[in-house]
Every structure is written in C-alpha cells, then in structure tokens.
C-alpha cells in the first residue's frame, strides 16, 4: 500500500484548498467546494477567500450573503460556518443530534429535565411571525414557561441546536459590525430543511464523506470526525469504500481518498499564503501535522492568524496600530522573507484598513 509522507499530504491539502494556486471559481462555488468556512469571527472568511480566489472582491461574498446563496449557520462542530444554502438544507438534519448533544453536554446541569421537543415547539411558535430576533429576544418570549435555566443555556439550545437558524446580514458583511439576528433557515430560504433519509447506508453521510475528501483528502476517519463533529459516519464509509482509494501515512494510519482527486508531487512549489483565524486548512483535521508543527498546534485553536511558507505554518500575523505585524515561528531565508513581504503588501491593499507599514520581526 502506498505511503504518503507529510509533504505529499501537505501538497494534496494545499491543492484542494485552493492554496497552491488561486482559483477562478465564484464565491458560492468556492464555499461549496470547501464544505463551508468557519465563521464565528465574521470578517475572517473574507481573508480566507482572498487567499484562495483570483480577483476576489469583498462585495462578492456580501452579494452571496444578501442574495441568500450563502448563509451563516451553526453546523460542523456546533461552530458558526458559512455554507451554501443548498448544503445547509441538505446537511442540517444529519447534524441535529450532534448539535443537541453538544449544547446539552455544555449545560448539562442547567438544562436537566428540559423537554427539548416542547422547547423547540415554543421557539418555533414565537418565530412564526417571520420577524428576526436576537437570542435574548427569543428567550424573553418563552422564558415564562421555563423560569429556571439561565437565558444563555436556553438560547444556545434554541438557536444552535433545536431550530435550524440563519444569522442574518448585516452580520458577516465586509467591514460591518452587527449583532446576531436569527431567523429559521426555512423562512429565510423559502425551502424546508431536507429530512434525514432512513437508509442504513447513510446517504447524507456518504455525501459529506465525498465532499470532505474532495476538499481535505487524503484523510483518516478521525480527521473526518474532527471536521464535522459527527461520530465517524461508519455506515457511510462502509458504503462508499469500494469507490475510494486507500493509502497510509508515515504512522501507519489508513487514509481514504477519491481516486481522481489531485495529489501533486511533494516538490511542487507552494506560494506564501496568509490565512485567517480558524482556517479550514488547519482545523479540518484531527492530525494537523501535514500543515503545522506540534509545538504550534495551539495557535490555530486560539484563533491566531497564520502565514504559510512552503506550505506550512511558519509565522503569525496581526494588524495593530496601523501596521501589519508578522512574527516568524522559525528562521526565514532571505527569499522567503521577501515573498512574505510581497504577499503582505497585497494583503494590506485588500484589507483596506489604512495599514501604513508591514513589520516582519527580525527586520523591518
């Protein structure tokens, strides 16, 4: 069985994440291909798309959000993601149990004894007037029937788990600051969430598996679980296995992949890329060694923005006091430093935040 080393996996990931070469696809097509973008920090997806799409302009994502082809919703790992409207409707039911379990696990004591079906029905009744509400407003409308639990616990159970919701614009628009206003997905999109099929082969899980591999493969079952938060999708993996190819990594883990997916040569040059906080290219795996060294794993979880040099996390970056500060995590060569500066200068133009200087630690 073919063994893929860390560099081979790195180049495969970069190719599928549109980080080897910027893609000419549209924003909805890119969001669909990437299986969504993590978006709890509203401005970060713009940076992720700028690093991946040729000629990307922020208005393109704004148009997708206001035009309802892309939505902000709780989905994978109970985290707010940007996903296409079609994927939100197709995938939500498959995530329902996980979303409910994660909220109930977080607030186990506070929500003990709550009848979740009754709570969901009460929330839907309030939202039947099709008026967007903040989480606070929604809880205020129903808390008389549930006076015990904290508002935060009731609210998260309603908006993140029990009722498929969309966070409405202007939340998530370029250079806009706006609170979260919620509306049911079905109301916003004019279409119902697809019911969960009864087949034992888990057809929705199979779609999730294939789409995940197209954007993140080759990958192990643990990587798939880490990405979506679902419990392994074993029936889906069994049903799709004959269509997949199998590799092993250097640790002996079995890796699954689509047969025709790109797996570039390990020596393929990789350009400098600036990634946003919580980027898919890092957080989409359980084993992130293909792109980030073990001593730096906490950076991505803590929400640091990072810089890829030769395909790997080699620096962090931040905007402070009118400067773009870049802090290398290893010694960069002179050509690497110049490439980082060049990409940083382009980034400052894109960010349009009045950044006057790029400061690269170890030299200006």
C-alpha positions in Angstrom: 0.0 0.0 0.0 1.3 3.4 -1.0 2.6 5.5 1.9 2.2 9.3 1.7 4.6 11.3 3.8 3.8 14.6 5.4 5.0 16.7 2.4 2.8 14.7 0.0 -0.2 15.2 2.2 0.6 18.9 2.5 0.6 19.4 -1.2 -2.6 17.5 -1.6 -4.2 19.7 1.1 -3.0 22.9 -0.5 -4.2 21.9 -3.9 -7.7 21.0 -2.7 -7.9 24.1 -0.5 -7.0 26.4 -3.5 -3.8 27.4 -1.7 -1.4 26.2 -4.3 -2.9 28.4 -6.9 -5.8 30.8 -6.6 -8.9 29.5 -8.3 -11.2 31.4 -10.7 -14.4 29.9 -9.3 -17.2 32.0 -7.9 -17.7 32.6 -4.2 -20.7 30.2 -3.9 -18.7 27.5 -5.9 -15.7 28.0 -3.6 -17.8 27.9 -0.4 -19.4 24.7 -1.7 -16.1 23.1 -2.7 -14.5 23.9 0.7 -17.5 22.4 2.5 -18.0 25.8 4.2 -15.7 28.2 6.0 -15.6 28.6 9.8 -17.0 32.0 10.5 -17.6 32.7 14.2 -15.3 35.7 13.6 -17.4 37.5 10.9 -14.6 39.1 8.9 -12.2 36.1 8.7 -13.9 34.3 5.8 -13.1 37.3 3.6 -9.4 36.7 4.2 -9.7 33.0 3.6 -11.4 33.6 0.2 -8.9 36.3 -0.8 -6.1 33.8 -0.2 -7.9 31.3 -2.4 -9.7 33.1 -5.2 -8.2 35.1 -8.1 -9.6 38.6 -8.2 -11.7 38.2 -5.1 -13.6 41.3 -4.0 -15.4 41.5 -0.6 -18.6 42.6 -2.4 -18.8 39.1 -4.0 -19.3 37.5 -0.6 -21.6 40.3 0.6 -23.8 39.6 -2.5 -23.8 35.9 -1.8 -25.0 36.5 1.8 -27.6 39.1 1.0 -28.7 37.1 -2.1 -29.2 34.0 0.1 -26.9 31.7 -1.8 -24.6 31.5 1.2 -25.7 31.5 4.8 -24.2 31.8 8.3 -25.4 29.0 10.5 -24.4 26.6 13.2 -23.3 23.3 11.6 -20.0 21.4 11.8 -18.7 21.0 15.4 -21.5 23.4 16.5 -19.5 26.2 15.1 -20.8 29.1 13.0 -19.9 28.3 9.4 -20.5 29.9 6.0 -22.1 27.3 3.8 -24.1 27.4 0.7 -27.9 27.5 1.1 -28.2 24.1 -0.6 -25.7 22.5 1.7 -27.3 24.0 4.8 -30.6 22.5 3.9 -29.2 19.1 2.8 -26.8 18.6 5.8 -28.6 20.1 8.7 -30.7 17.1 9.7 -27.6 14.9 9.7 -26.1 17.3 12.3 -29.1 17.7 14.5 -28.3 15.0 17.1 -24.7 16.2 17.4 -25.7 19.8 17.8 -28.2 19.0 20.5 -25.8 16.7 22.4 -23.1 19.3 22.4 -25.3 22.0 23.8 -26.9 19.7 26.4 -23.4 18.5 27.3 -22.2 22.0 27.9 -25.2 23.0 30.0 -25.9 19.5 31.5 -26.9 20.7 34.9 -28.7 23.9 33.8 -30.9 22.1 31.3 -31.6 18.9 33.2 -35.2 17.8 32.8 -35.9 20.2 29.9 -38.3 18.7 27.3 -36.5 19.7 24.2 -39.4 18.9 21.9 -41.6 21.2 23.9 -39.0 24.0 24.0 -38.4 23.7 20.2 -42.2 24.0 19.6 -42.4 27.1 21.7 -39.5 28.7 19.9 -41.0 27.9 16.5 -44.3 29.4 17.6 -42.6 32.7 18.5 -40.7 32.8 15.2 -43.9 32.0 13.2 -44.4 35.7 12.6 -41.2 35.6 10.5 -39.6 38.5 12.4 -35.9 38.2 13.1 -34.9 38.0 16.7 -31.8 38.2 18.8 -31.2 35.2 21.1 -32.1 37.4 24.0 -35.4 38.4 22.4 -36.3 34.8 21.6 -35.6 33.7 25.2 -37.5 36.5 26.7 -40.6 35.4 24.7 -40.5 31.9 26.1 -38.7 32.1 29.5 -42.0 32.4 31.4 -42.6 28.7 30.8 -39.0 27.8 31.7 -38.0 30.3 34.5 -35.2 28.1 36.0 -32.5 27.7 33.4 -30.1 30.6 32.6 -31.1 32.6 29.5 -27.7 31.7 27.8 -28.4 28.0 28.1 -31.9 28.2 26.8 -30.9 30.5 24.0 -28.0 28.4 22.8 -30.2 25.3 22.8 -32.8 27.0 20.7 -30.6 28.8 18.1 -27.7 26.4 17.9 -29.4 23.1 18.1 -33.2 22.8 18.1 -34.2 25.2 15.4 -32.1 25.4 12.2 -31.3 29.1 12.1 -29.5 31.6 9.8 -27.7 34.6 11.2 -29.0 37.4 9.0 -27.0 40.2 7.3 -25.6 42.7 8.0 -23.9 40.3 10.4 -20.9 39.0 8.4 -20.8 41.7 5.7 -17.5 43.3 4.9 -16.4 46.0 7.3 -19.7 45.9 9.1 -20.3 45.4 12.8 -23.7 44.0 13.6 -25.2 41.8 16.3 -26.7 38.4 15.6 -30.4 38.3 14.5 -31.8 34.9 13.9 -34.4 33.5 11.5 -35.2 29.9 10.7 -33.4 28.6 7.7 -36.6 27.6 6.0 -38.1 31.0 6.4 -35.0 32.8 5.0 -34.5 30.5 2.1 -38.2 29.6 1.4 -37.3 25.9 1.4 -37.5 23.3 4.1 -34.6 21.5 5.6 -34.3 18.1 4.0 -35.5 15.3 6.2 -33.0 12.6 7.2 -33.2 9.6 4.9 -34.0 6.3 6.6 -31.5 4.2 4.6 -28.9 2.3 6.7 -26.2 3.3 4.2 -26.4 6.9 5.4 -26.6 8.7 2.0 -26.1 12.2 3.5 -23.1 10.9 5.4 -21.7 9.5 2.1 -22.1 12.9 0.5 -20.3 14.5 3.5 -17.5 12.0 3.2 -17.0 12.5 -0.6 -17.2 16.3 -0.3 -14.8 16.3 2.7 -12.3 14.2 0.8 -12.5 16.5 -2.3 -11.6 19.5 -0.1 -9.3 17.8 2.5 -8.2 14.4 1.5 -6.4 12.1 1.7 -7.7 11.7 5.3 -8.4 9.3 8.1 -11.7 8.6 9.7 -10.5 10.6 12.8 -9.9 13.6 10.5 -13.4 13.3 9.1 -14.8 13.2 12.7 -12.7 16.2 13.8 -14.0 18.2 10.8 -17.8 17.6 11.1 -18.1 16.6 14.8 -20.2 13.6 13.8 -19.4 10.2 15.2 -17.4 8.7 12.5 -20.0 8.1 9.8 -19.2 4.3 9.8 -22.1 3.3 7.6 -21.2 6.0 5.1 -17.6 4.9 5.0 -18.5 1.3 4.5 -21.0 2.1 1.7 -18.6 4.3 -0.1 -15.4 2.3 0.5 -15.3 0.5 -2.8 -15.3 3.8 -4.7 -12.3 5.1 -2.7 -8.6 4.5 -2.8 -6.6 3.8 0.3 -3.2 5.0 1.4 -1.2 5.0 4.6 0.6 7.8 6.3 4.1 7.5 7.9 2.5 6.5 11.2 0.6 3.7 9.6 -2.8 5.3 9.7 -5.2 4.4 6.9 -6.1 7.3 4.7 -9.1 7.4 2.3 -9.4 9.4 -0.8 -11.2 9.9 -4.1 -9.5 8.2 -6.9 -9.2 11.1 -9.3 -8.6 13.9 -6.7 -5.3 15.9 -7.1 -2.2 14.6 -5.3 0.6 16.9 -6.6 4.2 15.9 -6.4 5.7 16.6 -3.0 8.2 19.0 -4.5 5.5 21.2 -6.1 6.3 24.8 -5.1 3.9 26.3 -2.6 3.4 30.1 -2.5 3.2 32.2 0.7 -0.4 32.4 1.9 -1.9 34.5 4.7 -4.7 32.5 6.5 -7.5 33.8 8.7 -8.2 32.7 12.2 -9.7 29.2 12.5 -9.0 28.3 8.9 -10.3 25.0 7.4 -6.8 24.0 6.1 -5.7 23.5 9.7 -8.9 22.8 11.7 -10.3 20.4 9.2 -8.1 17.5 10.6 -7.5 15.6 13.8 -3.9 15.1 12.8 -2.7 18.5 11.6 0.9 17.5 11.2 0.6 17.9 7.4 0.5 21.6 7.8 1.5 22.7 11.3 4.2 21.6 13.6 3.2 20.1 17.0 4.7 22.9 19.1 2.4 25.4 17.3 -0.9 23.5 17.3 -2.4 25.8 19.9 -2.1 28.8 17.7 -4.9 27.7 15.4 -7.2 26.7 18.2 -6.6 30.0 20.0 -7.6 31.9 16.9 -4.2 33.3 15.7 -3.9 34.2 12.1 -1.1 32.4 10.4 1.2 32.6 7.4 2.0 29.5 5.2 5.6 29.4 3.9 6.5 26.4 1.7 3.0 25.1 2.6 3.5 25.0 6.4 2.6 27.4 9.2 5.7 29.5 9.6 4.5 32.7 11.2 1.6 34.5 12.8 0.2 37.9 11.7 -1.9 40.6 13.1 -2.9 44.2 12.4 -2.1 46.6 15.2 -1.8 50.4 15.3 -1.8 50.8 11.6 0.8 48.1 11.0 0.7 44.6 9.8 2.9 42.7 12.2 4.4 39.3 11.1 6.1 37.1 13.7 8.0 34.1 12.3 8.0 30.8 14.1 11.2 29.8 12.5 14.1 31.5 10.8 13.1 32.5 7.3 15.5 32.6 4.4 16.0 35.9 2.6 13.9 34.8 -0.4 11.2 33.6 2.0 11.2 36.9 3.8 10.8 38.8 0.5 8.0 36.5 -0.6 6.2 37.1 2.8 6.6 40.9 2.4 5.3 40.8 -1.1 2.1 38.9 -0.2 1.7 41.0 2.9 1.7 44.2 0.8 -1.0 42.8 -1.4 -2.9 41.8 1.8 -2.8 45.4 3.2 -4.4 46.7 0.0 -7.1 44.1 0.2 -7.8 44.7 3.9 -8.3 48.4 3.2 -7.7 49.4 6.9 -5.3 52.2 6.4 -2.3 50.0 7.1 0.8 52.1 6.6 3.6 49.6 7.2 4.5 45.9 7.1 6.7 44.9 10.0 8.4 41.5 9.8 10.0 40.6 13.0 13.8 40.1 12.7 13.9 43.0 10.2 11.5 45.7 9.0 
